[in-house]
Amino acid sequence: MSSTVIRLAETAEHSSSSLNPYAVGGVTLAILLFLLVALLMFGKGRDHS
C-alpha cells in the first residue's frame, strides 16, 4: 500500500506541469484584488452601524 503511494508521489513530482506558477499566482492575485475592490465599493454606500 505505502509503496504504491510513494510510487504515485514520485511520478507526480517528476511530471512537467504546463501551468506557469507565476501565471497562476498573478491570476489569483487579480481575482483577490477585484474582490477586495468590489467589497470596498459595496460598503462605501452603506451607513456605519
Beta strands, then each sheet from edge to edge (+ up, - down):
end
